[in-house]
């Protein structure tokens, strides 16, 4: 690259850059504008599918950047995945299968009811290649037996802000490391709100835990005592906006005052 990338931001979506209830990201517009002004990059890193993230990237003006899809199980524009079929077949062989309702078990209307997404967006959420999110309704003991049986099949579960997501085990942090190696940013920043964001938060130069009143707060993470990881007071895109602008100011990367909006 002709000029060094000043900072690369890795961001979760639901409950982080997107409001937990409305999926609105507009409160983060000032910070996104500030990042664009200094030539910074933003990598969306979510349990959402490639089809969903393409739409969000276009809306946010981020289509030129990579994206981490399906909880780190794949990359936008990467190889077409066959993991989804493998996961769905394995589900038919494990105990307490009836207690797990995945997106593949739901109609589009069911995904709408479960997520609050618009029907056209819910259809994109069902267009999966690498992972299967779903809702667990059984007991803790049943869940342990269910997950142990899946692990024996080479399938692993991650708790997100809303769903239990099954995949072949690649994480957001795995994909993050490859993108950092490729783009070589001067600084990295990661923002997230859920257990599936922890490795990403701990990998970045600075991590921000976004407040989410809809879920129990994350336990204290490695790096919080040193200040490498901080927490916001405000939730969702409001907290995201404040945290990103504060980090740019700390690094003296903010070039103008116009992004305060």
C-alpha positions in Angstrom: 0.0 0.0 0.0 1.3 3.5 -0.8 0.4 4.9 2.6 0.3 3.0 5.9 -3.2 2.2 7.2 -3.5 4.3 10.3 -5.9 2.1 12.2 -8.0 -1.0 11.4 -11.2 -1.4 13.3 -12.8 -4.8 13.9 -16.4 -4.5 15.0 -19.2 -6.9 16.0 -22.6 -5.9 14.7 -25.7 -7.0 16.8 -25.6 -5.2 20.1 -22.4 -3.4 19.2 -22.5 -1.3 16.0 -26.2 -2.2 15.5 -28.8 -1.4 18.2 -29.9 -4.6 19.9 -33.6 -4.0 19.2 -33.8 -1.8 16.1 -30.6 -2.8 14.2 -30.0 0.9 13.6 -26.4 2.0 13.2 -27.0 5.8 12.6 -25.7 6.9 16.0 -22.3 5.7 14.9 -22.3 7.8 11.8 -19.9 10.5 13.2 -17.3 8.0 14.1 -17.6 6.2 10.8 -17.2 9.5 9.0 -14.1 10.3 11.2 -12.6 6.9 10.3 -13.2 7.5 6.6 -11.6 11.0 6.7 -8.3 9.6 8.0 -8.3 6.6 5.6 -8.9 4.0 8.3 -10.5 0.6 7.7 -13.5 -1.0 9.3 -13.9 -4.8 9.2 -17.4 -6.0 10.2 -17.1 -9.2 12.2 -20.4 -10.9 12.9 -22.4 -14.0 13.0 -24.3 -12.6 10.1 -24.0 -14.2 6.7 -22.1 -12.8 3.7 -25.4 -11.9 2.1 -26.4 -9.8 5.1 -23.1 -8.2 5.5 -22.8 -7.1 1.9 -26.0 -5.0 2.4 -24.7 -3.4 5.6 -21.3 -2.7 4.1 -23.0 -0.9 1.2 -25.2 1.1 3.6 -22.2 2.1 5.7 -19.8 2.8 2.9 -17.5 -0.1 3.9 -17.6 -2.3 0.8 -13.9 -1.8 0.1 -12.9 -3.6 3.3 -12.8 -7.3 4.2 -15.5 -8.7 6.5 -15.6 -11.7 8.8 -18.8 -13.6 8.5 -20.7 -16.3 10.4 -18.9 -15.8 13.7 -15.4 -16.1 12.1 -16.3 -19.3 10.2 -15.6 -17.6 6.9 -14.6 -14.4 5.1 -16.7 -12.3 2.7 -15.6 -13.1 -0.8 -13.6 -16.2 0.4 -14.1 -19.8 -0.7 -17.7 -21.1 -0.8 -18.2 -23.2 2.3 -19.6 -26.7 2.7 -19.5 -26.6 6.5 -23.2 -25.8 6.8 -24.3 -29.1 5.2 -21.8 -31.0 7.5 -23.2 -29.3 10.6 -26.9 -29.9 9.6 -26.1 -33.6 9.0 -24.3 -33.9 12.3 -27.3 -32.4 14.2 -29.3 -35.5 13.2 -26.9 -37.8 15.0 -26.6 -36.1 18.4 -28.8 -36.4 21.6 -31.3 -33.7 22.6 -31.4 -32.5 19.0 -35.1 -31.4 19.6 -33.9 -28.8 22.1 -32.0 -26.9 19.5 -33.9 -24.8 16.9 -31.5 -23.6 14.2 -32.1 -21.2 11.4 -32.3 -24.2 9.1 -35.3 -25.5 11.2 -37.1 -22.1 10.8 -39.1 -20.6 8.0 -38.3 -17.1 7.0 -41.3 -16.0 9.1 -39.8 -17.9 12.0 -36.5 -16.1 11.7 -38.5 -12.8 11.6 -40.3 -13.7 14.8 -37.0 -14.8 16.5 -34.8 -11.9 15.4 -37.1 -8.9 14.6 -35.5 -8.7 11.2 -37.4 -7.6 8.1 -38.5 -10.5 6.0 -36.0 -9.7 3.2 -33.2 -9.5 5.7 -34.3 -12.7 7.4 -34.1 -14.5 4.1 -30.5 -13.4 3.8 -29.8 -14.6 7.3 -30.9 -18.1 6.2 -28.4 -18.1 3.3 -25.6 -19.8 5.3 -22.4 -21.5 4.3 -20.3 -22.0 7.4 -22.3 -22.0 10.7 -25.7 -22.6 12.2 -27.1 -20.2 14.9 -30.0 -21.3 16.9 -31.9 -21.2 20.2 -31.4 -23.7 23.0 -34.5 -24.7 25.1 -33.3 -27.7 27.1 -31.6 -28.1 30.5 -28.0 -27.4 31.3 -27.3 -31.2 31.5 -28.9 -31.8 28.1 -26.9 -29.0 26.6 -23.7 -30.5 27.9 -24.5 -33.8 26.3 -25.6 -32.1 23.1 -22.4 -30.1 22.8 -20.1 -33.0 23.8 -21.6 -35.1 21.0 -21.1 -32.3 18.5 -17.5 -31.8 19.7 -16.9 -35.4 18.9 -18.1 -34.6 15.3 -15.6 -31.7 15.1 -18.3 -29.1 15.6 -18.0 -26.4 18.3 -20.5 -24.0 19.8 -20.1 -20.3 20.7 -22.4 -18.1 22.8 -23.2 -14.9 21.0 -25.4 -12.0 22.0 -28.6 -13.8 21.0 -27.8 -17.3 19.7 -25.8 -20.5 20.3 -23.8 -20.8 17.1 -22.4 -24.1 15.8 -19.3 -24.1 13.5 -16.2 -26.0 12.6 -14.3 -23.9 15.2 -12.7 -21.0 13.4 -13.1 -17.7 15.4 -13.3 -14.0 14.7 -9.8 -13.7 16.1 -8.5 -16.4 13.6 -9.8 -14.4 10.7 -8.7 -11.1 12.3 -5.1 -12.3 12.5 -5.0 -13.1 8.7 -6.5 -9.7 7.8 -3.9 -7.8 10.0 -1.1 -9.8 8.4 -2.4 -8.8 5.0 -3.1 -5.1 5.6 -0.4 -4.3 8.2 -2.2 -1.4 10.1 -0.4 0.9 12.4 -3.0 0.4 15.1 -5.9 -2.0 15.7 -9.1 -1.5 17.6 -11.8 -4.2 18.3 -15.3 -3.6 19.7 -17.8 -6.2 20.8 -20.4 -7.2 23.5 -20.6 -10.9 23.7 -18.5 -14.0 24.7 -17.8 -14.8 21.0 -16.0 -11.4 20.8 -13.5 -12.0 23.6 -10.6 -13.3 21.6 -11.0 -10.5 19.1 -11.0 -7.9 21.9 -7.9 -9.5 23.5 -6.1 -9.7 20.2 -6.4 -6.0 19.2 -4.1 -3.2 20.4 -7.1 -1.9 22.2 -10.5 -3.6 22.8 -13.8 -2.1 23.8 -16.6 -4.0 25.5 -19.8 -2.3 24.4 -22.5 -2.2 27.1 -25.5 -4.4 26.4 -28.3 -4.2 29.0 -30.0 -7.1 27.3 -27.4 -9.7 28.4 -25.3 -10.4 31.5 -22.1 -8.3 31.3 -18.9 -10.0 30.2 -16.7 -11.2 33.0 -13.5 -9.2 33.6 -11.1 -9.9 30.8 -7.4 -10.1 30.6 -6.2 -6.6 29.7 -8.8 -4.6 31.6 -6.5 -3.9 34.6 -3.8 -2.6 32.2 -6.3 -0.5 30.2 -5.8 -2.5 27.0 -9.5 -3.3 27.3 -12.1 -0.8 28.4 -15.9 -0.7 28.7 -18.5 1.8 27.5 -21.4 3.1 29.6 -23.7 3.7 26.7 -24.9 0.6 24.7 -24.9 -0.2 21.0 -24.0 2.3 18.4 -24.0 5.2 20.8 -21.3 3.6 22.9 -19.5 2.5 19.7 -19.4 6.1 18.4 -18.1 7.5 21.7 -15.4 4.8 22.1 -14.1 5.1 18.5 -13.9 8.9 18.6 -12.1 8.7 22.0 -9.6 6.2 20.6 -8.9 8.3 17.6 -8.3 11.3 19.8 -6.0 9.3 22.1 -3.9 8.2 19.1 -4.1 11.8 17.7 -5.5 10.4 14.5 -8.5 12.7 14.3 -7.8 15.3 11.6 -10.8 17.5 11.8 -13.6 18.4 14.2 -16.3 18.0 11.5 -17.1 14.4 12.6 -18.5 15.4 15.9 -21.8 16.0 14.0 
